[in-house]
C-alpha cells in the first residue's frame, strides 16, 4: 500500500490520469482529467505515477443580470 500526497499525478487503468486530492490509510480521492472525482479504497487501488500535466481548469464566470432588466423590474414594481 502506497500513500500518494495530495497534488500527485497518478494513472489508474480504468479512469486514466488524475490528481490526488486526498489520501489516508482508508480512502484515496482522485480528480480524474476525463471522469471527475472518484474515491477508492487505499489498500485495493492500483495506481502508477503519471508524467502528464494536469489540464487547466476554466474559471467560472459569475452570471450577471443586465442593468436594463433590473431597471425595468424596478419600474414595474413601483
Secondary structure per residue as TSV (DSSP state, phi and psi in degrees):
chain	resnum	aa	ss	phi	psi
A	1	X	-	360.0	125.1
A	2	X	-	-119.0	129.2
A	3	X	-	-92.6	126.0
A	4	X	-	-94.5	144.1
A	5	X	-	-82.2	151.4
A	6	X	T	-56.8	136.3
A	7	X	T	97.9	-11.7
A	8	X	-	-71.5	140.3
A	9	X	E	-90.7	128.7
A	10	X	E	-134.6	168.0
A	11	X	E	-129.4	139.8
A	12	X	E	-126.6	143.7
A	13	X	T	-56.5	-44.2
A	14	X	T	-83.3	-39.3
A	15	X	T	-101.8	-13.1
A	16	X	E	87.9	-147.1
A	17	X	E	-83.6	147.7
A	18	X	E	-163.2	177.6
A	19	X	E	-117.5	129.9
A	20	X	E	-69.0	126.8
A	21	X	E	-98.0	-32.3
A	22	X	E	-161.5	154.3
A	23	X	E	-154.0	136.8
A	24	X	-	-141.9	-171.5
A	25	X	S	-68.5	-13.3
A	26	X	S	-105.7	-45.0
A	27	X	E	-132.5	145.7
A	28	X	E	-122.0	122.5
A	29	X	E	-107.2	130.6
A	30	X	E	-130.7	135.9
A	31	X	E	-98.6	104.8
A	32	X	E	-82.2	147.5
A	33	X	T	-61.7	-42.2
A	34	X	T	-104.0	-18.5
A	35	X	T	-120.6	1.6
A	36	X	E	78.6	-164.7
A	37	X	E	-77.0	142.0
A	38	X	E	-141.9	150.0
A	39	X	E	-118.5	132.9
A	40	X	E	-123.8	154.5
A	41	X	E	-72.0	124.4
A	42	X	T	-59.4	-39.7
A	43	X	T	-73.8	-18.5
A	44	X	T	-104.6	-21.5
A	45	X	-	-73.4	139.7
A	46	X	-	-110.5	109.1
A	47	X	E	-121.7	150.6
A	48	X	E	-126.7	148.6
A	49	X	E	-61.8	144.8
A	50	X	-	-115.3	145.5
A	51	X	-	-102.2	-0.9
A	52	X	S	-77.2	151.7
A	53	X	-	-84.9	149.9
A	54	X	-	-69.5	140.4
A	55	X	-	-69.5	151.9
A	56	X	-	-77.8	125.2
A	57	X	-	-86.3	136.7
A	58	X	-	-72.1	137.8
A	59	X	-	-81.0	143.0
A	60	X	-	-83.0	133.1
A	61	X	-	-93.9	149.1
A	62	X	-	-78.1	135.5
A	63	X	-	-78.8	126.1
A	64	X	-	-109.6	142.7
A	65	X	-	-83.8	130.0
A	66	X	-	-58.9	139.5
A	67	X	H	-62.1	-29.9
A	68	X	H	-65.0	-43.5
A	69	X	H	-66.1	-37.7
A	70	X	H	-66.3	-43.2
A	71	X	H	-64.4	-40.2
A	72	X	H	-66.3	-38.6
A	73	X	H	-66.3	-38.3
A	74	X	H	-67.4	-38.3
A	75	X	H	-66.6	-38.0
A	76	X	H	-69.4	-39.8
A	77	X	H	-77.2	-15.5
A	78	X	-	-84.3	360.0
